[in-house]
Amino acid sequence: MAAREVAPGYWVALNEYLRIAHISLSTARRWIKAGKVTAKLQQGKYYIYVLWEPTKTDPSALAEDNLQQENLCLRQQIQALQQENSDLKMLIEAYERQQLKDQKHFLKSGVQI
């Protein structure tokens, strides 16, 4: 698996992130669970990884950060789905090869239906 791409940024306490991003705690929890934001639990407190400097409260900077975070998350999801797709293709090919072998063996055995 490839190394996770992480842009330079800052860890912000969850409460500060809620205030700056103007979102509710339940929204932040959903985002954390869905992987829309990078979070860590440290000494019983959640921290959110942001690309903007914590002192910035410019709404356009926040919107840009949200888009960058979403972009990063989507790229990671695409990469995971591509890997899963590749794995499934390999399994299908193995299954089809086995089916072909089984058919040939069945035909060679001369079993009449």
C-alpha positions as CSV (number, residue, x, y, z in Angstrom):
1,M,0.0,0.0,0.0
2,A,1.3,3.5,-0.9
3,A,2.2,6.0,1.8
4,R,-0.6,8.3,2.7
5,E,-0.2,11.8,1.3
6,V,-0.3,14.4,4.0
7,A,0.0,18.1,3.2
8,P,1.7,20.4,5.7
9,G,-0.7,21.6,8.3
10,Y,-1.7,21.9,12.0
11,W,-3.4,19.9,14.7
12,V,-6.3,21.9,16.1
13,A,-8.4,21.0,19.2
14,L,-11.9,19.8,18.2
15,N,-13.6,22.6,20.1
16,E,-11.5,25.2,18.2
17,Y,-12.2,23.5,14.9
18,L,-16.0,23.5,15.6
19,R,-15.8,27.2,16.4
20,I,-13.8,28.2,13.3
21,A,-15.5,25.9,10.8
22,H,-19.0,26.8,12.2
23,I,-20.1,23.1,12.4
24,S,-21.8,21.2,15.2
25,L,-20.2,18.5,17.3
26,S,-22.4,15.8,15.7
27,T,-21.3,17.0,12.2
28,A,-17.6,16.8,13.2
29,R,-18.2,13.3,14.6
30,R,-19.8,12.2,11.4
31,W,-16.9,13.7,9.4
32,I,-14.3,11.9,11.6
33,K,-16.2,8.6,11.3
34,A,-16.5,9.0,7.5
35,G,-12.9,9.9,7.2
36,K,-13.7,13.4,5.8
37,V,-11.2,14.9,8.2
38,T,-8.0,13.6,9.7
39,A,-8.4,13.2,13.4
40,K,-6.4,11.8,16.4
41,L,-7.4,11.0,19.9
42,Q,-4.7,12.2,22.4
43,Q,-5.1,12.1,26.1
44,G,-8.9,11.8,25.8
45,K,-9.2,14.8,23.4
46,Y,-9.8,14.9,19.7
47,Y,-7.6,16.9,17.4
48,I,-8.3,17.7,13.8
49,Y,-5.6,18.1,11.2
50,V,-6.1,21.2,9.1
51,L,-4.2,22.8,6.3
52,W,-4.7,26.4,7.4
53,E,-3.0,28.1,10.2
54,P,-5.2,28.0,13.3
55,T,-5.2,31.8,13.7
56,K,-6.8,32.2,10.3
57,T,-10.6,32.7,10.4
58,D,-11.0,33.9,6.8
59,P,-14.0,32.1,5.5
60,S,-12.4,31.7,2.0
61,A,-9.4,30.0,3.6
62,L,-11.7,27.7,5.5
63,A,-13.6,26.8,2.4
64,E,-10.4,26.2,0.5
65,D,-9.2,24.0,3.3
66,N,-12.4,22.0,3.4
67,L,-12.1,21.5,-0.4
68,Q,-8.4,20.4,0.0
69,Q,-9.4,18.0,2.8
70,E,-12.2,16.6,0.7
71,N,-10.0,16.3,-2.3
72,L,-7.4,14.4,-0.3
73,C,-10.0,12.1,1.2
74,L,-11.5,11.4,-2.3
75,R,-8.1,10.6,-3.8
76,Q,-7.5,8.2,-1.0
77,Q,-10.9,6.5,-1.5
78,I,-10.2,6.3,-5.3
79,Q,-6.9,4.6,-4.6
80,A,-8.5,2.1,-2.2
81,L,-11.2,1.4,-4.7
82,Q,-8.7,0.9,-7.5
83,Q,-6.8,-1.6,-5.4
84,E,-10.0,-3.4,-4.5
85,N,-11.1,-3.5,-8.2
86,S,-7.7,-4.9,-9.1
87,D,-8.0,-7.6,-6.4
88,L,-11.5,-8.5,-7.6
89,K,-10.4,-8.8,-11.2
90,M,-7.6,-11.2,-10.1
91,L,-10.1,-13.3,-8.2
92,I,-12.5,-13.4,-11.1
93,E,-9.7,-14.5,-13.4
94,A,-8.7,-17.3,-11.0
95,Y,-12.3,-18.4,-10.7
96,E,-12.7,-18.5,-14.5
97,R,-9.5,-20.5,-14.9
98,Q,-10.8,-23.0,-12.3
99,Q,-14.2,-23.2,-14.0
100,L,-12.5,-23.9,-17.3
101,K,-10.3,-26.7,-15.7
102,D,-13.4,-28.2,-14.1
103,Q,-15.3,-28.2,-17.4
104,K,-12.4,-29.9,-19.2
105,H,-12.1,-32.5,-16.4
106,F,-15.8,-33.1,-16.6
107,L,-15.7,-33.5,-20.4
108,K,-12.7,-35.9,-20.2
109,S,-14.4,-38.1,-17.6
110,G,-17.1,-38.9,-20.2
111,V,-20.0,-38.3,-17.8
112,Q,-23.3,-38.4,-19.7
113,I,-26.1,-36.1,-18.6
